[in-house]
Amino acid sequence: MSQFAINLLFVGASFALYIGIAIWARAGSTKDFYVAGGGVHPITNGMATAADWMSAASFISMAGLLASGGYANSTFLMGWTGGYVILAMLLAPYLRKFGKFTVPDFIGDRFYSNTARLVAVICLIVASITYVIGQMTGAGVAFSRFLEVSNTWGIWIAAFIVFLYAVFGGMKGITYTQVAQYVVLIIAYTIPAVFIALELTGNPIPGLGMFSTHTESGVPLLEKLDDVVNALGFRDYTADVDNKLNMVLFTLSLMVGTAGLPHVIIRFFTVPKVADARWSAGWALVFIALLYLTAPAVGSMARLNLMTTVYPDMAGQVENYEDATTNPIRYEERPEWVRTWEETGLIQYEDKNNDGRIQVYNDGNEAFAETAEQRGWNGSELNVNNDILVLANPEIANLPSWVIGLIAAGGIAAALSTAAGLLLAISSAISHDLIKTMINPKITEKGEMLAARISMAGAILLATYLGLNPPGFAAQTVALAFGIAGASLFPVLMMGIFSKRVNNKGAVAGMLTGLGATLLYIFTYLGWFFIPGTNMLPNTPDNWILGISPLSFGAVGAIFNFAVAFIVSNATEEPPQEIQDLVESVRYPKGAGVATGH
């Protein structure tokens, strides 16, 4: 059986499973559509939350970023996991106690203002649309390779599949689909990692294999990787970062963004009790850890595999790496995995010195330029998209065809699970918070369901269009979304729970300030609404204010949000006594009933 047929079998079987679950669990009411009926078991919800959480950025792109940036990109791991702990401890049980369907519901009622509700809807839609761009980007990468279509067609296929099971199933269908997707993606991520760890180190546990001895050369794997990348002009894989401020702000941005993500928060409204919200948060952290503890090993081993594929003599070297660089692989002898990924456009080769060989090195390192010239190199010739490394890993390591098919299904599951959760958050904000609560309170339940499905379909089309021209790799695009959510929604949620003094005027001013400042900073470097060529300054460190990357500015936006909200609130009247009593009751998350929307 050909590799394409195997891929089609695995991916097709997973699609049939997802769509079958959506039909079985089709939403029959707004309660089913928004909170899956409110009766999901904590373990089931924990697994669904983990799938919702571990997006294409986690499955596809995070290990690729770790592979290319090493320790410097470990901020993704620290920020995402740290933020989830904040969400589980400081937000989830209290929001569940409040008992509403959506994040704007909480903000609108807590700050007794439809204006606050409207601003929250805008913040939610902006953050979620940005986030779903990353999912469509990742899905396009996976589909393009494993179904052997163009990246563009890959994104359109992903959009169609999400439409089928998310639009009809709502939260009820999405919840049980995400359980299946978690099982698929964790198996798909772990099995290739175990194979590769055994192949490179003899240790079957990838996280331990990363700190074990590289079998072929007899030196520690990370030391081996440092030597290899150094010989090609790259900094040490394990090197520290120069800009500590940017690293700290980026980690904080991911943390507060995580805690403010609406599509994860609404998952905690699907369980019967507050205690179940706590338990489902704990179970989700366990399920997430299974992948996150493996990702650093996958990234480091992928980088080493890639380099030794291009420079085969480096694999067994322990001393003379310079000689090993003189014999890179000939282009016509490139492995089959390079040929297949070239067809997607995500690997590109240009023979800049016309020697028929492939040279990969850091041609941006001025200190290495003289060495490169002595070797007859005229620039790095192989451009490898970061987002392919996890998906290509089984092929790079010559693993069995069924493993490649499995990781195809897993990568697609990761992208689709989070995309579905985000699209549900968008549709519920429009249909429930905007139409039902503010525009037409008399709308029937059937009309509200129709509005939810139409808005979800519209969001899919918009996300697909933007996914065709993303502002960065999947994980980078997701980081922007986290910054937007962290700057706009996280502060107002925290203040809404823990401060009785913050009023509606302060909440609105804070959200607008955080969102506006963050978007202005991002658009300055990445273009207005991410349209190429509309940026006002080049996105390079020497142009960043105080060296703060657009990916890191969410933490600064959150600080602005907190500061403005407190200043405005203290300069205006106190919230009504009933609101202060409501805040007091929410702080003690006991006795919450089912989630309500009316």
Disulfide bonds with the S-S distance in Angstrom:
none
